[in-house]
Amino acid sequence: MTRFILVAGAWLGAWAWDEVLPELRAAGHEVHALTLSGLAEKQGVPAGQQTHVQDIVDEVERLDLRDVVLVGHSYAGVPVGQAAERIGDRLARVVFVDSNVPVDGKSFLDSFPSDHIRKSLDESGGVWPPLDRADYAGQDLTDKQIARIVTDGTPHPGATLTEPAVLARPLADLPATYVKCLLDGDELPAPADELVASGRWELVRMETGHWPMFSRPRELARVLGESATRS
């Protein structure tokens, strides 16, 4: 049995994993989906990036999990990658699902051209509003799935996007799998691209869009389960 903690990206809460959890549990795994501070049922709770890192560390310690696989999707790869090194020998593996990865001293928004997001934060009182329905086109999602993401998504706290990551050790020290969703492009973010190319990290490709927990939950559960065997 593998123990998983699943963390979804911007605007999403634990509910985003509703179709993945039963698949993993049916395979005999222990699975916990985590909502980060300021999102979903925790909307309104003040949060910066280090708050999100601590959310993950606290959940591992609260549940007293060992040999745990941390899964971070999209934005959540940044706090998950930091939490992974902070939980020490409790960690079995990290799985980055089409995500950004932390770079010491750099924020989430430093990792790609993000002037449009910074402008949105300024115009929206320090939060990143959820995307419009049209922004989910071409991502292997049904109209019903898009409607749920848009309806249930909540504004994302801006400080989590602008605060820098803090890493004590190189990311190469983490046992990791990177899951690339190809409808979102085939390029990996730095330094994940170098770590995969060097053979330090495993790469798995999925023929789906950026939100595979909605578009391909069964396939994603299988990928996560298989990644745990690499630990």
Secondary structure, DSSP 8 states (H G I E B T S, - for coil): --EEEEE--TT--GGGGTTTHHHHHHTT-EEEEE--TTSGGGTTS---HHHHHHHHHHHHHHTT--SEEEEEEGGGHHHHHHHHHHTGGGEEEEEEES-----BT--GGGGS--HHHHHHHHHTTSEE----GGGGTTSS--HHHHHHHHHH---EETHHHHS-B--SS-GGGS-EEEEEEGGG-S---TTHHHHHHTTSSEEEEESS-S-HHHHSHHHHHHHHHHHHTT-
